[in-house]
Amino acid sequence: MAKNIEGFEFEQSHGKERVRVARVWKSKDGQQHFVVEWRVSINLLSDCVNSYIRDDNSDIVATDTMKNTVYAKAKECSEILSVEDFAILLAKHFTSFYKQVTTAIVKIVEKPWERVSINGQPHQHGFKLGSEKHTAEAVVKKSGALQLTSGIEGLSVLKTTQSGFEGFIRDKYTVLPDTRERMLATEITALWRYPYESVYSVPQKPLYFTDKYLAVKKVLLDTFFGPPKEGVFSPSVQSTLYQMANATINRFPDIVSIQLKMPNIHFIPVNLSNKDGQIVKFNDDVYLPTDEPHGSIEASLSRSRSRM
């Protein structure tokens, strides 16, 4: 909240970025291990104006203390928990433990360590690094009011057919031809918001948000690709994005809004020619992969009276 200081509006916050922590849990018999790796960012809104204008640091929570708190709280979690629950736990601690802190914003990115299988058997303590990342952000006020968002980063997908782009605006700068046959590739970033307005109203079911994350990811992928044999035609990235957002909102009543960002990563068909004409004609089988420049497409879909 802004304060009036010497005739100026002054706002401030401070925190700790990129705190990396890994946590291992073991089954009761000690044989099966579970691991998570989190990158934690903390931002505190607090009443510590005196540190800025009077050289008085007595109301500041040191950022090094914030870092240490991440490790201490991870140690206290004796049972495996979701990244969302850990974000809420941290934010709730900062707002309840320090009288100066009015709001805590905790964002966590979870690295995708996946259990490996050897000869068809899940390994007890072996993991490999996947690709897309699970994200969570909890904004907690001293009153217990909550805003909770989950998401996916870096979900790269591609289909080699069933995609087109036609009927767009044409002018003197347009050289792109209409097509009903192209490759479609993108890297999905998704953010969805839950309706829980208090830390006390969050479901207490273990790994509830982890299961929801996996379910949302499945809906997004199923909608993008369509049935395994026939697929589904995409008339544009915009259309596919909307169908994915709509399917998510309709499938999960406890998701009030979703935002999707889907850059159009181009695979350009290759043809070779010289001054005498074409020497090699490729037939939608050889492409030049590019990652820049790329199209930028994003949109959000919300239930009535909800906002991201």
Short mmCIF file of the C-alpha atoms (twelve columns), coordinates in Angstrom:
data_MODEL
# 
_entry.id   MODEL 
# 
loop_
_atom_site.group_PDB 
_atom_site.id 
_atom_site.type_symbol 
_atom_site.label_atom_id 
_atom_site.label_alt_id 
_atom_site.label_comp_id 
_atom_site.label_asym_id 
_atom_site.label_seq_id 
_atom_site.Cartn_x 
_atom_site.Cartn_y 
_atom_site.Cartn_z 
_atom_site.pdbx_PDB_model_num 
ATOM 1   C CA . MET A 1   0.000   0.000   0.000   1 
ATOM 2   C CA . ALA A 2   1.313   3.414   -0.941  1 
ATOM 3   C CA . LYS A 3   2.309   5.832   1.808   1 
ATOM 4   C CA . ASN A 4   2.514   9.610   1.575   1 
ATOM 5   C CA . ILE A 5   6.063   10.628  2.423   1 
ATOM 6   C CA . GLU A 6   7.287   14.183  2.096   1 
ATOM 7   C CA . GLY A 7   4.575   14.874  -0.460  1 
ATOM 8   C CA . PHE A 8   5.311   11.789  -2.560  1 
ATOM 9   C CA . GLU A 9   3.486   8.477   -2.980  1 
ATOM 10  C CA . PHE A 10  5.913   5.744   -1.863  1 
ATOM 11  C CA . GLU A 11  5.530   1.974   -2.310  1 
ATOM 12  C CA . GLN A 12  8.075   -0.688  -1.448  1 
ATOM 13  C CA . SER A 13  8.601   -4.404  -1.043  1 
ATOM 14  C CA . HIS A 14  11.557  -6.707  -0.578  1 
ATOM 15  C CA . GLY A 15  12.246  -10.398 -0.816  1 
ATOM 16  C CA . LYS A 16  14.533  -13.231 -1.853  1 
ATOM 17  C CA . GLU A 17  14.737  -14.658 -5.383  1 
ATOM 18  C CA . ARG A 18  15.763  -18.055 -6.727  1 
ATOM 19  C CA . VAL A 19  16.141  -19.958 -3.475  1 
ATOM 20  C CA . ARG A 20  16.800  -23.526 -4.591  1 
ATOM 21  C CA . VAL A 21  15.773  -26.364 -2.320  1 
ATOM 22  C CA . ALA A 22  15.420  -30.113 -2.812  1 
ATOM 23  C CA . ARG A 23  13.440  -32.302 -0.423  1 
ATOM 24  C CA . VAL A 24  13.564  -36.104 -0.182  1 
ATOM 25  C CA . TRP A 25  10.891  -38.149 1.565   1 
ATOM 26  C CA . LYS A 26  11.092  -41.873 2.277   1 
ATOM 27  C CA . SER A 27  8.376   -44.465 2.609   1 
ATOM 28  C CA . LYS A 28  7.766   -45.936 6.057   1 
ATOM 29  C CA . ASP A 29  10.004  -48.919 5.318   1 
ATOM 30  C CA . GLY A 30  12.683  -46.571 3.980   1 
ATOM 31  C CA . GLN A 31  12.844  -48.293 0.612   1 
ATOM 32  C CA . GLN A 32  10.982  -45.957 -1.750  1 
ATOM 33  C CA . HIS A 33  12.182  -42.377 -2.067  1 
ATOM 34  C CA . PHE A 34  10.332  -39.289 -3.346  1 
ATOM 35  C CA . VAL A 35  12.091  -36.095 -4.409  1 
ATOM 36  C CA . VAL A 36  11.132  -32.551 -5.405  1 
ATOM 37  C CA . GLU A 37  13.307  -29.618 -6.426  1 
ATOM 38  C CA . TRP A 38  11.850  -26.152 -6.023  1 
ATOM 39  C CA . ARG A 39  13.026  -22.656 -6.976  1 
ATOM 40  C CA . VAL A 40  11.394  -20.297 -4.499  1 
ATOM 41  C CA . SER A 41  10.869  -16.547 -4.832  1 
ATOM 42  C CA . ILE A 42  9.551   -14.527 -1.878  1 
ATOM 43  C CA . ASN A 43  8.272   -10.957 -1.890  1 
ATOM 44  C CA . LEU A 44  7.060   -9.278  1.287   1 
ATOM 45  C CA . LEU A 45  4.925   -6.167  1.625   1 
ATOM 46  C CA . SER A 46  5.721   -4.847  5.066   1 
ATOM 47  C CA . ASP A 47  5.784   -1.761  7.243   1 
ATOM 48  C CA . CYS A 48  9.498   -0.991  7.083   1 
ATOM 49  C CA . VAL A 49  9.476   2.505   5.611   1 
ATOM 50  C CA . ASN A 50  11.912  3.714   8.277   1 
ATOM 51  C CA . SER A 51  14.685  1.653   6.706   1 
ATOM 52  C CA . TYR A 52  14.333  3.741   3.556   1 
ATOM 53  C CA . ILE A 53  13.973  7.214   5.031   1 
ATOM 54  C CA . ARG A 54  15.491  7.074   8.541   1 
ATOM 55  C CA . ASP A 55  18.285  4.464   8.256   1 
ATOM 56  C CA . ASP A 56  16.405  2.327   10.792  1 
ATOM 57  C CA . ASN A 57  16.396  -1.395  9.901   1 
ATOM 58  C CA . SER A 58  14.584  -2.596  13.008  1 
ATOM 59  C CA . ASP A 59  11.432  -3.534  11.049  1 
ATOM 60  C CA . ILE A 60  13.118  -5.413  8.193   1 
ATOM 61  C CA . VAL A 61  12.952  -9.197  7.758   1 
ATOM 62  C CA . ALA A 62  16.406  -9.943  6.346   1 
ATOM 63  C CA . THR A 63  16.369  -11.642 2.960   1 
ATOM 64  C CA . ASP A 64  18.905  -14.144 4.300   1 
ATOM 65  C CA . THR A 65  16.337  -15.056 6.978   1 
ATOM 66  C CA . MET A 66  13.793  -15.650 4.230   1 
ATOM 67  C CA . LYS A 67  16.221  -18.039 2.516   1 
ATOM 68  C CA . ASN A 68  16.849  -19.954 5.734   1 
ATOM 69  C CA . THR A 69  13.113  -20.143 6.395   1 
ATOM 70  C CA . VAL A 70  12.625  -22.004 3.111   1 
ATOM 71  C CA . TYR A 71  15.012  -24.742 4.240   1 
ATOM 72  C CA . ALA A 72  13.617  -24.904 7.764   1 
ATOM 73  C CA . LYS A 73  10.019  -25.178 6.575   1 
ATOM 74  C CA . ALA A 74  10.969  -27.833 4.016   1 
ATOM 75  C CA . LYS A 75  12.520  -29.823 6.871   1 
ATOM 76  C CA . GLU A 76  9.346   -29.453 8.957   1 
ATOM 77  C CA . CYS A 77  7.219   -30.994 6.181   1 
ATOM 78  C CA . SER A 78  7.408   -34.606 7.270   1 
ATOM 79  C CA . GLU A 79  4.893   -35.732 4.619   1 
ATOM 80  C CA . ILE A 80  5.175   -35.148 0.883   1 
ATOM 81  C CA . LEU A 81  3.133   -32.147 -0.227  1 
ATOM 82  C CA . SER A 82  2.290   -30.217 -3.369  1 
ATOM 83  C CA . VAL A 83  4.170   -27.131 -4.491  1 
ATOM 84  C CA . GLU A 84  0.969   -25.104 -3.965  1 
ATOM 85  C CA . ASP A 85  0.660   -26.238 -0.350  1 
ATOM 86  C CA . PHE A 86  4.304   -25.371 0.319   1 
ATOM 87  C CA . ALA A 87  3.833   -21.890 -1.186  1 
ATOM 88  C CA . ILE A 88  0.798   -21.308 1.062   1 
ATOM 89  C CA . LEU A 89  2.673   -22.631 4.099   1 
ATOM 90  C CA . LEU A 90  5.579   -20.230 3.521   1 
ATOM 91  C CA . ALA A 91  3.390   -17.211 2.815   1 
ATOM 92  C CA . LYS A 92  1.230   -17.927 5.860   1 
ATOM 93  C CA . HIS A 93  4.346   -18.135 8.035   1 
ATOM 94  C CA . PHE A 94  5.662   -14.732 6.963   1 
ATOM 95  C CA . THR A 95  2.341   -12.954 7.492   1 
ATOM 96  C CA . SER A 96  1.600   -14.564 10.850  1 
ATOM 97  C CA . PHE A 97  5.105   -14.627 12.374  1 
ATOM 98  C CA . TYR A 98  6.113   -11.032 11.610  1 
ATOM 99  C CA . LYS A 99  3.815   -8.248  12.743  1 
ATOM 100 C CA . GLN A 100 5.332   -5.888  10.164  1 
ATOM 101 C CA . VAL A 101 4.419   -8.097  7.167   1 
ATOM 102 C CA . THR A 102 0.998   -7.388  5.688   1 
ATOM 103 C CA . THR A 103 1.210   -9.538  2.542   1 
ATOM 104 C CA . ALA A 104 3.493   -12.338 1.377   1 
ATOM 105 C CA . ILE A 105 3.816   -13.394 -2.254  1 
ATOM 106 C CA . VAL A 106 5.504   -16.750 -2.764  1 
ATOM 107 C CA . LYS A 107 6.134   -18.125 -6.240  1 
ATOM 108 C CA . ILE A 108 7.676   -21.557 -6.755  1 
ATOM 109 C CA . VAL A 109 8.842   -23.342 -9.887  1 
ATOM 110 C CA . GLU A 110 9.117   -27.119 -9.547  1 
ATOM 111 C CA . LYS A 111 11.716  -28.956 -11.616 1 
ATOM 112 C CA . PRO A 112 10.240  -32.061 -13.297 1 
ATOM 113 C CA . TRP A 113 12.169  -34.938 -11.726 1 
ATOM 114 C CA . GLU A 114 10.422  -38.135 -12.857 1 
ATOM 115 C CA . ARG A 115 10.873  -41.651 -11.497 1 
ATOM 116 C CA . VAL A 116 12.681  -43.927 -13.951 1 
ATOM 117 C CA . SER A 117 11.751  -47.498 -14.822 1 
ATOM 118 C CA . ILE A 118 14.324  -50.222 -15.287 1 
ATOM 119 C CA . ASN A 119 13.176  -53.348 -17.150 1 
ATOM 120 C CA . GLY A 120 9.597   -52.182 -16.706 1 
ATOM 121 C CA . GLN A 121 9.904   -51.699 -12.943 1 
ATOM 122 C CA . PRO A 122 9.722   -48.272 -11.233 1 
ATOM 123 C CA . HIS A 123 13.061  -47.547 -9.598  1 
ATOM 124 C CA . GLN A 124 12.941  -47.026 -5.834  1 
ATOM 125 C CA . HIS A 125 15.304  -44.052 -5.783  1 
ATOM 126 C CA . GLY A 126 16.188  -43.247 -9.408  1 
ATOM 127 C CA . PHE A 127 14.891  -40.164 -11.249 1 
ATOM 128 C CA . LYS A 128 15.382  -38.391 -14.581 1 
ATOM 129 C CA . LEU A 129 14.765  -34.773 -15.480 1 
ATOM 130 C CA . GLY A 130 11.690  -34.111 -17.613 1 
ATOM 131 C CA . SER A 131 10.829  -30.955 -19.546 1 
ATOM 132 C CA . GLU A 132 7.856   -28.792 -18.553 1 
ATOM 133 C CA . LYS A 133 7.757   -27.185 -15.106 1 
ATOM 134 C CA . HIS A 134 4.956   -26.934 -12.546 1 
ATOM 135 C CA . THR A 135 4.516   -23.442 -11.089 1 
ATOM 136 C CA . ALA A 136 2.543   -22.053 -8.169  1 
ATOM 137 C CA . GLU A 137 1.991   -18.622 -6.668  1 
ATOM 138 C CA . ALA A 138 0.330   -17.915 -3.325  1 
ATOM 139 C CA . VAL A 139 -0.543  -14.379 -2.248  1 
ATOM 140 C CA . VAL A 140 -1.473  -14.391 1.438   1 
ATOM 141 C CA . LYS A 141 -2.557  -11.392 3.526   1 
ATOM 142 C CA . LYS A 142 -2.317  -11.123 7.285   1 
ATOM 143 C CA . SER A 143 -6.071  -11.740 7.499   1 
ATOM 144 C CA . GLY A 144 -5.595  -15.132 5.814   1 
ATOM 145 C CA . ALA A 145 -7.030  -13.921 2.501   1 
ATOM 146 C CA . LEU A 146 -5.600  -15.964 -0.355  1 
ATOM 147 C CA . GLN A 147 -5.061  -15.782 -4.104  1 
ATOM 148 C CA . LEU A 148 -3.760  -19.067 -5.485  1 
ATOM 149 C CA . THR A 149 -2.508  -19.655 -9.032  1 
ATOM 150 C CA . SER A 150 -0.981  -22.763 -10.584 1 
ATOM 151 C CA . GLY A 151 0.633   -23.202 -13.953 1 
ATOM 152 C CA . ILE A 152 2.788   -24.950 -16.514 1 
ATOM 153 C CA . GLU A 153 5.930   -23.573 -18.137 1 
ATOM 154 C CA . GLY A 154 7.783   -24.977 -21.146 1 
ATOM 155 C CA . LEU A 155 5.260   -27.582 -22.340 1 
ATOM 156 C CA . SER A 156 6.574   -28.083 -25.899 1 
ATOM 157 C CA . VAL A 157 4.193   -29.787 -28.336 1 
ATOM 158 C CA . LEU A 158 4.192   -30.437 -32.082 1 
ATOM 159 C CA . LYS A 159 1.951   -32.106 -34.628 1 
ATOM 160 C CA . THR A 160 3.071   -32.741 -38.194 1 
ATOM 161 C CA . THR A 161 -0.313  -32.293 -39.879 1 
ATOM 162 C CA . GLN A 162 -3.960  -31.341 -39.225 1 
ATOM 163 C CA . SER A 163 -3.117  -27.638 -39.099 1 
ATOM 164 C CA . GLY A 164 -3.805  -24.723 -41.425 1 
ATOM 165 C CA . PHE A 165 -4.054  -20.949 -41.661 1 
ATOM 166 C CA . GLU A 166 -6.292  -19.252 -44.238 1 
ATOM 167 C CA . GLY A 167 -8.346  -16.144 -44.892 1 
ATOM 168 C CA . PHE A 168 -6.208  -13.660 -42.943 1 
ATOM 169 C CA . ILE A 169 -5.761  -10.006 -43.918 1 
ATOM 170 C CA . ARG A 170 -3.709  -9.554  -47.086 1 
ATOM 171 C CA . ASP A 171 -1.939  -6.362  -48.112 1 
ATOM 172 C CA . LYS A 172 1.163   -5.320  -50.027 1 
ATOM 173 C CA . TYR A 173 3.418   -6.658  -47.254 1 
ATOM 174 C CA . THR A 174 1.815   -10.117 -47.149 1 
ATOM 175 C CA . VAL A 175 3.742   -12.988 -48.736 1 
ATOM 176 C CA . LEU A 176 2.479   -15.841 -46.537 1 
ATOM 177 C CA . PRO A 177 0.271   -18.197 -48.611 1 
ATOM 178 C CA . ASP A 178 -2.959  -19.716 -47.400 1 
ATOM 179 C CA . THR A 179 -2.547  -23.330 -46.345 1 
ATOM 180 C CA . ARG A 180 -4.527  -26.230 -44.966 1 
ATOM 181 C CA . GLU A 181 -1.430  -28.361 -44.486 1 
ATOM 182 C CA . ARG A 182 1.326   -27.240 -42.153 1 
ATOM 183 C CA . MET A 183 3.225   -28.308 -39.076 1 
ATOM 184 C CA . LEU A 184 2.038   -26.830 -35.770 1 
ATOM 185 C CA . ALA A 185 4.502   -26.394 -32.909 1 
ATOM 186 C CA . THR A 186 4.342   -24.307 -29.754 1 
ATOM 187 C CA . GLU A 187 5.603   -24.046 -26.190 1 
ATOM 188 C CA . ILE A 188 2.626   -23.746 -23.859 1 
ATOM 189 C CA . THR A 189 2.651   -21.519 -20.818 1 
ATOM 190 C CA . ALA A 190 -0.542  -21.832 -18.772 1 
ATOM 191 C CA . LEU A 191 -1.726  -20.138 -15.576 1 
ATOM 192 C CA . TRP A 192 -4.989  -21.016 -13.845 1 
ATOM 193 C CA . ARG A 193 -6.537  -19.522 -10.741 1 
ATOM 194 C CA . TYR A 194 -8.420  -21.335 -7.985  1 
ATOM 195 C CA . PRO A 195 -11.457 -19.891 -6.191  1 
ATOM 196 C CA . TYR A 196 -10.176 -20.347 -2.627  1 
ATOM 197 C CA . GLU A 197 -10.270 -16.967 -0.883  1 
ATOM 198 C CA . SER A 198 -8.738  -18.020 2.437   1 
ATOM 199 C CA . VAL A 199 -5.879  -20.232 3.543   1 
ATOM 200 C CA . TYR A 200 -8.456  -22.010 5.709   1 
ATOM 201 C CA . SER A 201 -10.675 -23.001 2.733   1 
ATOM 202 C CA . VAL A 202 -7.992  -24.863 0.764   1 
ATOM 203 C CA . PRO A 203 -8.704  -28.610 0.311   1 
ATOM 204 C CA . GLN A 204 -6.821  -30.688 2.864   1 
ATOM 205 C CA . LYS A 205 -6.587  -33.772 0.638   1 
ATOM 206 C CA . PRO A 206 -2.916  -34.787 0.294   1 
ATOM 207 C CA . LEU A 207 -1.416  -33.848 -3.093  1 
ATOM 208 C CA . TYR A 208 -4.762  -32.400 -4.234  1 
ATOM 209 C CA . PHE A 209 -3.046  -29.714 -6.319  1 
ATOM 210 C CA . THR A 210 -0.466  -32.107 -7.761  1 
ATOM 211 C CA . ASP A 211 -3.282  -34.330 -9.037  1 
ATOM 212 C CA . LYS A 212 -5.097  -31.276 -10.421 1 
ATOM 213 C CA . TYR A 213 -1.943  -30.124 -12.213 1 
ATOM 214 C CA . LEU A 214 -1.582  -33.500 -13.925 1 
ATOM 215 C CA . ALA A 215 -5.280  -33.518 -14.856 1 
ATOM 216 C CA . VAL A 216 -5.145  -30.001 -16.352 1 
ATOM 217 C CA . LYS A 217 -2.045  -30.912 -18.343 1 
ATOM 218 C CA . LYS A 218 -3.846  -33.968 -19.735 1 
ATOM 219 C CA . VAL A 219 -6.859  -31.888 -20.824 1 
ATOM 220 C CA . LEU A 220 -4.605  -29.339 -22.541 1 
ATOM 221 C CA . LEU A 221 -2.712  -32.060 -24.406 1 
ATOM 222 C CA . ASP A 222 -5.809  -34.064 -25.336 1 
ATOM 223 C CA . THR A 223 -7.428  -30.940 -26.769 1 
ATOM 224 C CA . PHE A 224 -4.330  -29.884 -28.688 1 
ATOM 225 C CA . PHE A 225 -3.729  -33.273 -30.318 1 
ATOM 226 C CA . GLY A 226 -7.233  -34.754 -30.609 1 
ATOM 227 C CA . PRO A 227 -7.924  -38.521 -30.829 1 
ATOM 228 C CA . PRO A 228 -4.792  -40.637 -31.425 1 
ATOM 229 C CA . LYS A 229 -5.757  -41.935 -34.878 1 
ATOM 230 C CA . GLU A 230 -7.550  -39.067 -36.591 1 
ATOM 231 C CA . GLY A 231 -6.326  -36.074 -34.569 1 
ATOM 232 C CA . VAL A 232 -8.194  -32.762 -34.761 1 
ATOM 233 C CA . PHE A 233 -7.832  -29.967 -37.328 1 
ATOM 234 C CA . SER A 234 -6.483  -26.625 -36.143 1 
ATOM 235 C CA . PRO A 235 -7.546  -23.649 -38.319 1 
ATOM 236 C CA . SER A 236 -5.218  -21.373 -36.297 1 
ATOM 237 C CA . VAL A 237 -3.217  -21.276 -33.085 1 
ATOM 238 C CA . GLN A 238 -5.868  -18.853 -31.809 1 
ATOM 239 C CA . SER A 239 -8.649  -21.384 -32.332 1 
ATOM 240 C CA . THR A 240 -6.698  -24.204 -30.717 1 
ATOM 241 C CA . LEU A 241 -5.788  -21.984 -27.756 1 
ATOM 242 C CA . TYR A 242 -9.442  -21.129 -27.153 1 
ATOM 243 C CA . GLN A 243 -10.513 -24.770 -27.381 1 
ATOM 244 C CA . MET A 244 -7.862  -25.717 -24.809 1 
ATOM 245 C CA . ALA A 245 -8.894  -22.952 -22.408 1 
ATOM 246 C CA . ASN A 246 -12.587 -23.744 -22.832 1 
ATOM 247 C CA . ALA A 247 -12.044 -27.469 -22.241 1 
ATOM 248 C CA . THR A 248 -10.144 -26.710 -19.011 1 
ATOM 249 C CA . ILE A 249 -12.787 -24.354 -17.620 1 
ATOM 250 C CA . ASN A 250 -15.578 -26.797 -18.452 1 
ATOM 251 C CA . ARG A 251 -13.744 -29.812 -17.030 1 
ATOM 252 C CA . PHE A 252 -12.772 -28.309 -13.659 1 
ATOM 253 C CA . PRO A 253 -15.393 -26.394 -11.641 1 
ATOM 254 C CA . ASP A 254 -12.771 -25.209 -9.157  1 
ATOM 255 C CA . ILE A 255 -10.755 -23.356 -11.798 1 
ATOM 256 C CA . VAL A 256 -12.174 -19.859 -12.245 1 
ATOM 257 C CA . SER A 257 -9.855  -18.595 -14.970 1 
ATOM 258 C CA . ILE A 258 -7.020  -19.721 -17.218 1 
ATOM 259 C CA . GLN A 259 -4.455  -17.802 -19.222 1 
ATOM 260 C CA . LEU A 260 -2.584  -19.434 -22.104 1 
ATOM 261 C CA . LYS A 261 0.436   -18.224 -24.025 1 
ATOM 262 C CA . MET A 262 1.264   -20.227 -27.167 1 
ATOM 263 C CA . PRO A 263 3.975   -18.859 -29.484 1 
ATOM 264 C CA . ASN A 264 3.718   -20.151 -33.046 1 
ATOM 265 C CA . ILE A 265 7.113   -21.828 -33.519 1 
ATOM 266 C CA . HIS A 266 7.615   -22.095 -37.263 1 
ATOM 267 C CA . PHE A 267 8.798   -25.101 -39.254 1 
ATOM 268 C CA . ILE A 268 9.398   -23.762 -42.760 1 
ATOM 269 C CA . PRO A 269 9.115   -26.198 -45.711 1 
ATOM 270 C CA . VAL A 270 12.422  -26.453 -47.599 1 
ATOM 271 C CA . ASN A 271 12.741  -26.240 -51.400 1 
ATOM 272 C CA . LEU A 272 16.027  -25.920 -53.270 1 
ATOM 273 C CA . SER A 273 16.401  -24.002 -56.509 1 
ATOM 274 C CA . ASN A 274 19.021  -22.346 -58.671 1 
ATOM 275 C CA . LYS A 275 18.935  -19.784 -61.488 1 
ATOM 276 C CA . ASP A 276 17.668  -22.432 -63.894 1 
ATOM 277 C CA . GLY A 277 14.708  -23.305 -61.719 1 
ATOM 278 C CA . GLN A 278 13.836  -25.750 -59.031 1 
ATOM 279 C CA . ILE A 279 16.286  -28.610 -58.549 1 
ATOM 280 C CA . VAL A 280 14.693  -30.358 -55.557 1 
ATOM 281 C CA . LYS A 281 10.977  -30.226 -54.741 1 
ATOM 282 C CA . PHE A 282 10.156  -31.346 -51.233 1 
ATOM 283 C CA . ASN A 283 6.664   -32.547 -50.412 1 
ATOM 284 C CA . ASP A 284 5.938   -31.578 -46.772 1 
ATOM 285 C CA . ASP A 285 8.737   -33.815 -45.560 1 
ATOM 286 C CA . VAL A 286 11.808  -31.607 -45.010 1 
ATOM 287 C CA . TYR A 287 11.622  -28.445 -42.896 1 
ATOM 288 C CA . LEU A 288 13.830  -25.722 -41.487 1 
ATOM 289 C CA . PRO A 289 13.048  -25.504 -37.735 1 
ATOM 290 C CA . THR A 290 13.149  -21.957 -36.373 1 
ATOM 291 C CA . ASP A 291 12.526  -20.451 -32.961 1 
ATOM 292 C CA . GLU A 292 12.783  -16.758 -33.813 1 
ATOM 293 C CA . PRO A 293 11.099  -14.745 -34.929 1 
ATOM 294 C CA . HIS A 294 7.912   -16.496 -33.849 1 
ATOM 295 C CA . GLY A 295 4.255   -15.572 -33.612 1 
ATOM 296 C CA . SER A 296 2.974   -14.532 -30.180 1 
ATOM 297 C CA . ILE A 297 -0.542  -15.652 -29.285 1 
ATOM 298 C CA . GLU A 298 -2.057  -15.417 -25.815 1 
ATOM 299 C CA . ALA A 299 -5.486  -15.067 -24.254 1 
ATOM 300 C CA . SER A 300 -7.355  -15.685 -21.007 1 
ATOM 301 C CA . LEU A 301 -10.747 -17.193 -20.303 1 
ATOM 302 C CA . SER A 302 -12.636 -16.559 -17.069 1 
ATOM 303 C CA . ARG A 303 -15.915 -17.472 -15.522 1 
ATOM 304 C CA . SER A 304 -18.274 -14.528 -15.082 1 
ATOM 305 C CA . ARG A 305 -17.131 -12.062 -12.422 1 
ATOM 306 C CA . SER A 306 -13.680 -13.641 -12.108 1 
ATOM 307 C CA . ARG A 307 -10.376 -12.141 -13.169 1 
ATOM 308 C CA . MET A 308 -6.826  -13.419 -13.470 1 
# 
